[in-house]
Amino acid sequence: MSIACQLSFVRSTLPEDVTLVAVSKTHPVEAIREAYDAGHRVFGESRPQELREKYEALPQDIEWHMIGHLQTNKIKYIAPFVSLIHSVDSARLAEAIQREATKCGRTIEILLEIHVADEETKSGWEIGELMRYVGTAPFARMPDVCVRGVMGIATNTDDGEVIRRDFTELKRCFDLLQPYFGARFNVLSMGMSHDYPFAVECGSNMVRVGSLIFGERDYAK
């Protein structure tokens, strides 16, 4: 099936209030252009330099999301244009984004990544640590960072109960944090190609879907 057909299929499975981030990482500009020509505008990448190259090669009305682990010395590649950084997993990274946002003269929107999976390799805050950090009102000292919500990744398993448990916990974390940030804190980014229906059931309003749209990625790239 074509990318346009696959995109249409995934959209048909989502409620209207759920944002679809088409995860285009490692896929060529031509593949993104096909999705763009089918009307899609929100794309997710995980490597800052690759994201910068695609931003420069593609139409300027694309909304680019940084969804992968982000090193502080790589923020500069995406700070001038990125729409949303999903993967803010430390105070150090949030503070570095604030510095780059100030240099660019813009506000950068972020999500706080929370660790819920049964895998130590997954990144993210532990919720207790994050609650203590947020309790000190650190973002009041970061005027050029806007915290829009929470992101997380479920355990990589075929066990639906484990996946639901992880997504339910992410929703609980979102609800705990929301009073600290107000109305703009309204994004719960969870769910990927293999588990996004569970995520939507559990309250996700932003899903990150790649292989179902573009096919399997070439990890050797």
Phi, psi and chi 1 to 4 in degrees:
 res  aa     phi    psi   chi1   chi2   chi3   chi4
   1 MET       -  151.0  -76.0 -178.0  108.8      -
   2 SER   -75.2  161.7   69.5      -      -      -
   3 ILE   -58.7  -40.8  -71.4  170.4      -      -
   4 ALA   -61.0  -41.4      -      -      -      -
   5 CYS   -67.4  -42.9  -71.2      -      -      -
   6 GLN   -64.4  -40.0  -71.6  -60.7  106.9      -
   7 LEU   -61.4  -44.7 -175.5   60.7      -      -
   8 SER   -61.8  -40.1  178.1      -      -      -
   9 PHE   -62.5  -48.6  164.2   73.2      -      -
  10 VAL   -61.8  -44.0  173.7      -      -      -
  11 ARG   -57.1  -38.5  -77.4  176.6  173.0  160.2
  12 SER   -65.9  -19.0   74.5      -      -      -
  13 THR   -92.8   -2.6   66.9      -      -      -
  14 LEU  -108.7  140.6  -67.9  171.5      -      -
  15 PRO   -61.6  156.5  -19.8   31.3      -      -
  16 GLU   -61.6  -28.0  -77.4 -172.3   11.5      -
  17 ASP   -88.8    7.8   61.7  -14.8      -      -
  18 VAL  -102.4  124.1  175.8      -      -      -
  19 THR   -82.1  131.4  -61.6      -      -      -
  20 LEU   -98.8  117.1  171.2   60.9      -      -
  21 VAL   -96.1  113.8 -179.7      -      -      -
  22 ALA   -81.4  111.9      -      -      -      -
  23 VAL   -81.8  106.3  177.2      -      -      -
  24 SER  -103.6    7.7   50.4      -      -      -
  25 LYS   -58.2  136.9   60.6 -176.7 -176.8 -179.2
  26 THR    72.0   -8.7   78.4      -      -      -
  27 HIS   -88.1  148.4  -66.5  -71.1      -      -
  28 PRO   -73.0  163.0   26.3  -34.6      -      -
  29 VAL   -54.5  -36.6  164.6      -      -      -
  30 GLU   -61.6  -37.0  -66.2   76.1   18.8      -
  31 ALA   -68.2  -41.5      -      -      -      -
  32 ILE   -64.5  -39.5  -59.0  170.6      -      -
  33 ARG   -61.3  -37.1  172.7   72.0   72.1  170.4
  34 GLU   -63.9  -42.8 -174.2  176.7  -20.5      -
  35 ALA   -66.6  -38.8      -      -      -      -
  36 TYR   -60.9  -46.0  179.1   90.1      -      -
  37 ASP   -65.3  -22.0  -71.1  -15.7      -      -
  38 ALA   -84.5    3.0      -      -      -      -
  39 GLY   104.2    0.8      -      -      -      -
  40 HIS   -85.9  146.5 -158.4   70.0      -      -
  41 ARG  -131.7   -6.4  -66.4  -65.7 -178.7  -89.0
  42 VAL  -113.8  117.2 -175.2      -      -      -
  43 PHE  -128.6  147.8  -65.7   90.7      -      -
  44 GLY  -118.2  135.1      -      -      -      -
  45 GLU  -130.1  159.4  -68.3  -78.0  -29.8      -
  46 SER  -120.8   -5.2   62.5      -      -      -
  47 ARG  -121.5  120.3  -62.6  172.2 -179.5  168.9
  48 PRO   -57.7  -43.1  -27.1   36.1      -      -
  49 GLN   -66.5  -40.2  -69.6  100.5  -40.0      -
  50 GLU   -63.9  -40.2 -176.9  179.4  -15.0      -
  51 LEU   -61.8  -43.4  174.8   49.3      -      -
  52 ARG   -61.9  -43.5 -179.7   61.6  179.0 -110.2
  53 GLU   -62.4  -41.4  -70.9  166.7    6.9      -
  54 LYS   -70.4  -38.2  -71.0  175.1  175.5  175.8
  55 TYR   -56.6  -42.9  163.9   75.7      -      -
  56 GLU   -73.4  -24.4  -69.1  173.2  -10.0      -
  57 ALA   -93.9  -12.2      -      -      -      -
  58 LEU  -120.1  168.7  -73.2  157.3      -      -
  59 PRO   -57.3  148.1  -27.7   36.4      -      -
  60 GLN   -78.2   -7.1  -65.3  -63.0  -67.3      -
  61 ASP   -90.5    7.5   61.4  -22.4      -      -
  62 ILE   -73.9  139.8  -72.1  176.5      -      -
  63 GLU   -99.0  108.9 -176.5  179.1  -52.0      -
  64 TRP   -94.5  129.7  -68.4  105.2      -      -
  65 HIS  -113.0  133.1  -70.2 -150.7      -      -
  66 MET   -92.5  113.9  176.0   66.8 -166.3      -
  67 ILE  -111.5  -11.0   63.0  170.7      -      -
  68 GLY   -96.7  175.1      -      -      -      -
  69 HIS   -57.4  134.0  179.8   68.6      -      -
  70 LEU  -120.4  121.6 -179.0   58.6      -      -
  71 GLN   -83.7  146.5  -63.9  173.0  -61.1      -
  72 THR   -61.2  -32.6   55.4      -      -      -
  73 ASN   -79.3   -1.2   63.9  -18.7      -      -
  74 LYS  -105.5   -6.3  -58.2  -70.6  178.7   64.3
  75 ILE   -58.5  -35.5  -59.1  165.9      -      -
  76 LYS   -58.6  -27.6   60.8 -170.2  176.2 -172.3
  77 TYR   -68.5  -28.3  -66.1  112.4      -      -
  78 ILE  -116.7  -15.1   62.7  173.0      -      -
  79 ALA   -54.4  -36.1      -      -      -      -
  80 PRO   -67.8  -17.4  -22.2   35.2      -      -
  81 PHE  -139.8  -15.4   64.6   87.6      -      -
  82 VAL   -60.0  139.9   70.2      -      -      -
  83 SER   -85.5  -37.5  -68.2      -      -      -
  84 LEU  -155.5  131.4 -176.5   64.4      -      -
  85 ILE  -103.7  114.2  -61.5  174.6      -      -
  86 HIS   -79.3  -28.7  -71.6 -128.6      -      -
  87 SER  -104.4   44.9   46.5      -      -      -
  88 VAL   -85.3  104.6  177.9      -      -      -
  89 ASP  -115.4   11.6   58.5    1.3      -      -
  90 SER  -159.7  158.0   69.6      -      -      -
  91 ALA   -63.2  -38.6      -      -      -      -
  92 ARG   -59.7  -42.2 -177.5  168.6  168.8  -96.6
  93 LEU   -68.9  -43.5 -179.9   56.0      -      -
  94 ALA   -58.2  -43.4      -      -      -      -
  95 GLU   -67.8  -35.8  -69.9  156.5    6.1      -
  96 ALA   -68.8  -36.8      -      -      -      -
  97 ILE   -63.4  -40.5  -68.4  169.3      -      -
  98 GLN   -57.8  -44.0  163.0   60.7   32.3      -
  99 ARG   -63.6  -43.3  -70.9 -167.1  -66.9  -86.1
 100 GLU   -69.7  -36.2  -69.7  -62.2  -31.0      -
 101 ALA   -62.6  -41.5      -      -      -      -
 102 THR   -61.8  -43.2  -59.9      -      -      -
 103 LYS   -60.1  -35.1  -72.0  178.8 -169.7  175.0
 104 CYS   -85.7  -10.9  -63.6      -      -      -
 105 GLY    68.1   35.2      -      -      -      -
 106 ARG  -143.3  163.2   66.2 -174.1  -63.5 -106.7
 107 THR   -92.8  132.6  -62.3      -      -      -
 108 ILE  -107.2  127.6  -64.3  179.1      -      -
 109 GLU   -88.6  139.9  -61.7 -169.9  -17.1      -
 110 ILE  -136.3  161.1   68.8  168.8      -      -
 111 LEU  -117.9  148.1  -57.7  179.2      -      -
 112 LEU   -91.3  118.8  -58.0  172.8      -      -
 113 GLU   -84.8  126.2 -178.2  176.1    2.9      -
 114 ILE  -113.5  136.6  -62.0  174.6      -      -
 115 HIS   -88.0  118.1 -177.7  -86.4      -      -
 116 VAL  -127.9  -12.5  -65.5      -      -      -
 117 ALA   -76.0  157.8      -      -      -      -
 118 ASP   -83.2   43.6  -74.4  -23.7      -      -
 119 GLU  -142.8  121.1  -63.7  159.7   61.2      -
 120 GLU   -68.3  -22.2  -70.1  -55.4  -45.9      -
 121 THR   -71.2  -20.9   54.0      -      -      -
 122 LYS   -72.1  140.9  -64.2  -80.7 -162.2  -46.9
 123 SER   -92.4  174.8   56.7      -      -      -
 124 GLY   131.7  160.2      -      -      -      -
 125 TRP   -70.4  147.5  -60.3   80.7      -      -
 126 GLU   -79.4  138.8  -62.0  -61.4  -28.5      -
 127 ILE   -61.9  -36.5 -174.6   58.8      -      -
 128 GLY   -62.3  -44.5      -      -      -      -
 129 GLU   -62.8  -41.8  177.0 -166.9    9.7      -
 130 LEU   -66.6  -41.5  179.1   54.7      -      -
 131 MET   -62.8  -39.6  -68.7  -62.3  -67.1      -
 132 ARG   -64.5  -40.9  -73.4 -170.4  -67.8  -84.8
 133 TYR   -65.4  -49.3  177.8   66.7      -      -
 134 VAL   -62.2  -32.8  167.5      -      -      -
 135 GLY   -62.8  -18.4      -      -      -      -
 136 THR   -89.6    7.6   67.7      -      -      -
 137 ALA    54.1   47.4      -      -      -      -
 138 PRO   -67.4  -28.5   28.8  -37.1      -      -
 139 PHE   -75.8  -13.9  -67.7  101.8      -      -
 140 ALA   -65.4  -22.0      -      -      -      -
 141 ARG   -95.3    8.0  -58.7 -173.5  -68.4  -83.8
 142 MET  -126.9   74.7  -60.7 -177.3 -145.9      -
 143 PRO   -66.7  -17.3   24.4  -34.6      -      -
 144 ASP  -102.5   12.9  -58.2  -46.9      -      -
 145 VAL  -118.1  130.3  167.8      -      -      -
 146 CYS  -117.6  115.4  178.3      -      -      -
 147 VAL   -83.2  113.7 -176.8      -      -      -
 148 ARG   -96.6  -15.1  -67.3  -63.8  -48.0  -81.6
 149 GLY   161.6 -148.3      -      -      -      -
 150 VAL  -129.4  146.9  160.9      -      -      -
 151 MET  -131.2  150.0  179.4  -92.6 -127.1      -
 152 GLY  -163.4  165.9      -      -      -      -
 153 ILE  -125.3  130.9  -58.9  171.5      -      -
 154 ALA   -77.7  163.1      -      -      -      -
 155 THR   -55.7  138.7  -57.4      -      -      -
 156 ASN   -79.7   92.5 -174.4   12.9      -      -
 157 THR  -152.3  160.3  176.9      -      -      -
 158 ASP   -91.2    0.0  -66.6  -32.9      -      -
 159 ASP   -81.2  105.0 -172.9  -24.8      -      -
 160 GLY   -59.9  -32.0      -      -      -      -
 161 GLU   -67.9  -39.0  -70.1  -50.7  -53.8      -
 162 VAL   -66.0  -43.0  171.9      -      -      -
 163 ILE   -61.6  -45.9  -65.6  168.5      -      -
 164 ARG   -61.7  -40.1  -79.1 -166.3 -177.4   89.3
 165 ARG   -58.5  -45.8  178.1 -155.8   67.2 -167.3
 166 ASP   -64.6  -43.3  -69.8  -10.6      -      -
 167 PHE   -70.0  -35.4  -72.7  148.0      -      -
 168 THR   -63.4  -38.6  -61.1      -      -      -
 169 GLU   -66.2  -39.8  173.4   61.7   10.1      -
 170 LEU   -62.5  -40.8  -82.3  167.5      -      -
 171 LYS   -63.7  -39.2  176.3   61.3  164.9   65.2
 172 ARG   -62.0  -42.8 -175.3 -175.0   77.5   87.9
 173 CYS   -62.8  -42.6  -65.6      -      -      -
 174 PHE   -56.4  -46.8  173.7   88.4      -      -
 175 ASP   -65.3  -35.0  -69.1  -19.9      -      -
 176 LEU   -66.5  -37.5  -77.9  172.5      -      -
 177 LEU   -84.4  -27.3  -71.0  160.0      -      -
 178 GLN   -53.0  -41.6 -154.8  -83.6  -25.9      -
 179 PRO   -61.5  -22.2  -24.1   34.5      -      -
 180 TYR   -76.1  -17.8  -69.2   90.5      -      -
 181 PHE  -120.7  -20.6  -65.2  100.9      -      -
 182 GLY    87.5 -163.2      -      -      -      -
 183 ALA   -65.0  -30.0      -      -      -      -
 184 ARG   -73.5  -13.1  -76.3 -175.1   63.8   78.4
 185 PHE   -83.2   85.7 -170.7   90.4      -      -
 186 ASN  -140.3   17.6   58.6    5.7      -      -
 187 VAL  -114.2  125.1  176.4      -      -      -
 188 LEU  -119.9   98.5  179.7   51.4      -      -
 189 SER   -94.8  103.2  171.5      -      -      -
 190 MET  -155.0  145.1   60.2 -174.3 -168.0      -
 191 GLY   111.6  128.4      -      -      -      -
 192 MET  -126.6 -171.4  -60.5 -173.2  -68.6      -
 193 SER   -51.0  -41.7  -72.5      -      -      -
 194 HIS   -87.7  -12.5   65.1  -71.4      -      -
 195 ASP  -138.6    8.1   60.3   14.7      -      -
 196 TYR   -63.9  -29.3   76.7   86.6      -      -
 197 PRO   -60.9  -37.7  -26.5   37.8      -      -
 198 PHE   -63.7  -41.1  -67.5  118.3      -      -
 199 ALA   -62.1  -44.1      -      -      -      -
 200 VAL   -63.3  -40.5  171.7      -      -      -
 201 GLU   -56.7  -35.5  -77.5  178.5   24.3      -
 202 CYS   -91.1    3.4  -64.2      -      -      -
 203 GLY   113.4    3.9      -      -      -      -
 204 SER   -61.9  139.7  174.4      -      -      -
 205 ASN  -122.6   14.9   59.3   13.1      -      -
 206 MET  -151.9  121.8 -177.3  175.1  -73.9      -
 207 VAL  -118.9  149.9  -62.5      -      -      -
 208 ARG  -115.1  100.9  -50.4  176.2  -56.8  -86.2
 209 VAL  -118.8  122.6  177.8      -      -      -
 210 GLY  -117.2  -68.0      -      -      -      -
 211 SER   -63.6  -30.4   57.3      -      -      -
 212 LEU   -66.8  -23.7  -89.1 -177.8      -      -
 213 ILE   -97.1  -49.8  -63.2  169.3      -      -
 214 PHE  -100.7   -6.9  -64.7  104.6      -      -
 215 GLY    90.2  175.9      -      -      -      -
 216 GLU   -65.7  143.9  -66.8  -59.0  -39.0      -
 217 ARG   -81.2  154.3  -66.2 -168.9  -64.0  -83.9
 218 ASP   -91.3   98.4  180.0   -0.6      -      -
 219 TYR   -73.3  -10.7  -75.3   97.7      -      -
 220 ALA   -78.3  -14.1      -      -      -      -
 221 LYS   -71.1      -  -76.3 -172.7   64.7  177.7
